[in-house]
Amino acid sequence: MMKQYQRILVGVEALEGVTHNAFEEACSIAKANDAALIIAFVMDKNGYAMLERTDPRGFAQLKNEAVTKLKEYEEEAVKQGITDVQAVLEVGAPAKMLVQDLCQKHKTDLIIIGQTGGTKIDQLLLGNKSKKIQKKSACEVKVVSGNTTSTVHV
């Protein structure tokens, strides 16, 4: 029997790259479970800190672009028949924000994220964000990459 989910948090990329697979998977599971869907983008404070200091208007423009993209994700989820949808934009450390702050604040029972980590060298030097999220989460985490998914029950 498939587990019933009530509140699903999906981490999306709103500025770079693509997270369609994670988003589509989250919509599918939310619809099948009649669950609430929280669509979250966390602007990495380390990645954007220099821009925020040197070009506050540029940083504000990026935040506005992210808000616009999140609204598109939200509209798409509603089009797919999900009635309880919320988009969230935060600035911080993505893994920590998704696992601790957003997961607890929204009382989610499933986090869905796309595979991250860049090249093999990047993963060795910087670590893999999706693996960090899987290890630190208090709820179930589903990692979606290309055509495969892996689920960790905690």
Secondary structure, DSSP 8 states (H G I E B T S, - for coil): -----SEEEEE--SSSS--HHHHHHHHHHHHHHT-EEEEEEEEEHHHHHHHHHH-HHHHHHHHHHHHHHHHHHHHHHHHTT--SEEEEEEEE-HHHIIIIIIHHHTT-SEEEEE----SHHHHHHH--HHHHHHHH-SSEEEEEETTEEEEE--
